[in-house]
Amino acid sequence: MNYFNHKSDFDLVLLVADANDKTVNMNNYDWTARFSTTRGSRSFIAEHRGKATNNAFIEYGAPHIIFNDHCLGVGQLMLELTVLVKDENFPDGSRRVVTPIHLPVELVSNQGNTGTSAQVNITLPFTQVFTAEDKTDDPVHRPDEPMDRPTEKEETPAEKDPVINWEEVK
């Protein structure tokens, strides 16, 4: 459990996987993250719509939430994550998937014990279906590859053996 002082600003990286434990590039989805605490009445919202984000940014496909002047009270941090998944069976073209999660972060009235940053693993109750439209502009990560594995570039024959055979060139 991470303990942060409830009056301090802090940040949280959400490492998101689907029901098949495949990494989810959250840049491909519209989502809203509503945070509250078990003993507080206020909430804090971060969201991503299209290419715009509020109280967050996307880092290698993972939401990086910035809790600046959040006004959350003491208690365990809870998250209600709403993700809009493309689904032609629904009239608006998307399926709303809501996932409530108790996070391993507690806001406390003392100094806390872990600084003011944390990473949290989250599993969403859906599986991803990839289409040509899901290609991302993120050069580091494609949605069908795990984020912890770098994308390998295949070498061309010239890169493998840069020696030029002048007999073949003539």
C-alpha positions in Angstrom: 0.0 0.0 0.0 1.2 3.5 -0.9 0.5 6.2 1.7 0.4 9.9 0.6 -0.5 12.9 2.6 -4.0 13.9 1.6 -3.0 17.6 1.1 -0.1 16.8 -1.2 -0.2 16.8 -4.9 0.7 13.4 -6.4 0.7 11.4 -9.6 -0.4 7.9 -10.5 0.3 5.8 -13.6 -2.4 3.3 -14.6 -1.0 0.2 -16.3 -4.1 -1.2 -18.0 -4.6 -4.7 -19.3 -7.7 -6.4 -20.8 -9.4 -9.6 -19.6 -6.8 -11.6 -21.6 -4.0 -9.8 -19.8 -2.9 -8.0 -22.9 -1.7 -4.4 -22.5 -4.3 -1.8 -23.4 -3.2 1.4 -25.2 -5.5 3.8 -23.5 -4.8 6.4 -26.2 -7.1 4.3 -28.5 -10.1 4.8 -26.2 -12.2 7.7 -24.7 -12.2 7.2 -20.9 -13.1 9.0 -17.7 -11.4 8.2 -14.4 -13.4 9.4 -11.3 -11.3 9.2 -8.1 -12.6 9.4 -4.5 -11.7 8.1 -1.1 -13.5 5.7 1.2 -14.1 8.4 3.8 -14.4 11.5 1.6 -17.2 13.1 -0.2 -15.3 14.9 -3.0 -14.2 13.4 -6.3 -11.5 14.2 -8.8 -11.9 13.5 -12.5 -9.3 12.8 -15.2 -10.3 12.1 -18.7 -9.3 11.5 -22.3 -11.5 12.4 -25.3 -10.1 12.1 -28.8 -6.7 13.7 -28.5 -7.6 15.9 -25.5 -6.9 15.1 -21.9 -7.8 16.7 -18.6 -5.7 16.2 -15.4 -3.7 13.5 -17.2 -1.5 12.7 -20.2 -0.9 9.4 -22.0 2.6 8.0 -21.6 3.5 5.0 -23.8 -0.2 4.1 -23.9 -0.7 4.4 -20.1 -2.7 7.2 -18.4 -0.5 9.3 -16.2 -2.9 11.1 -13.8 -1.8 14.4 -12.2 -3.6 15.1 -8.9 -3.0 18.9 -8.6 -5.1 20.7 -6.0 -7.3 17.6 -5.8 -9.1 18.3 -2.5 -9.6 14.6 -1.8 -10.0 13.6 1.9 -8.4 10.9 4.0 -9.1 7.3 3.1 -8.3 4.6 0.6 -8.3 5.8 -3.0 -11.0 4.4 -5.2 -11.3 4.6 -9.0 -14.4 4.3 -11.2 -12.9 3.9 -14.7 -15.3 4.3 -17.6 -14.0 3.2 -21.0 -15.9 3.6 -24.3 -15.2 0.5 -26.5 -16.1 0.6 -30.2 -19.1 -1.7 -30.7 -21.4 -1.4 -33.7 -24.2 -3.3 -31.9 -24.9 -0.2 -29.8 -26.9 2.7 -31.2 -24.1 5.3 -30.4 -21.4 3.0 -31.8 -19.7 2.2 -28.4 -20.1 0.0 -25.4 -19.6 1.8 -22.0 -17.5 -0.4 -19.7 -17.4 0.8 -16.1 -14.9 -0.7 -13.7 -14.9 0.2 -9.9 -11.5 -0.4 -8.3 -10.1 0.0 -4.8 -6.5 1.2 -5.5 -3.4 0.3 -3.3 -3.1 4.0 -2.3 -4.3 5.5 0.9 -4.4 9.3 1.6 -3.4 9.9 5.2 -3.2 12.9 7.5 0.5 12.2 8.4 3.5 12.4 6.1 2.9 9.1 4.4 5.7 6.7 3.5 6.2 6.4 -0.2 6.8 9.8 -1.7 4.1 11.1 -4.1 4.2 8.8 -7.1 2.9 5.3 -7.8 2.1 2.8 -10.6 -1.1 0.7 -10.4 -2.0 -2.4 -12.5 -5.6 -2.5 -13.6 -7.5 -5.2 -15.5 -10.6 -4.2 -17.5 -13.4 -6.7 -18.1 -13.3 -6.8 -21.9 -11.1 -8.2 -24.6 -9.6 -6.0 -27.4 -10.4 -6.5 -31.0 -7.8 -4.8 -33.2 -8.7 -3.3 -36.6 -6.7 -1.1 -39.0 -8.3 1.9 -37.4 -6.6 1.1 -34.1 -3.1 2.0 -35.4 -1.6 4.6 -33.1 0.7 7.6 -33.8 2.8 6.5 -30.8 6.1 5.3 -32.4 7.0 3.3 -29.4 3.9 1.1 -29.0 1.4 -0.6 -31.2 -1.8 -1.7 -29.5 -1.3 -5.3 -30.3 2.2 -5.5 -28.7 3.0 -5.5 -24.9 4.4 -2.1 -23.9 7.3 -3.7 -22.0 8.7 -5.3 -25.2 10.5 -2.9 -27.7 9.3 -3.0 -31.3 12.0 -4.8 -33.3 13.0 -3.4 -36.7 14.0 -6.1 -39.2 17.4 -5.4 -40.8 17.7 -5.0 -44.5 20.4 -7.0 -46.3 22.5 -3.9 -46.7 22.3 -3.3 -42.9 23.4 -6.8 -42.2 26.3 -6.8 -44.5 27.4 -3.2 -45.4 30.3 -4.4 -47.6 29.8 -3.4 -51.2 30.7 -5.9 -53.9 31.9 -3.7 -56.8 31.8 -6.6 -59.2 28.0 -6.8 -58.8 27.6 -3.0 -59.1 29.1 -2.9 -62.6 
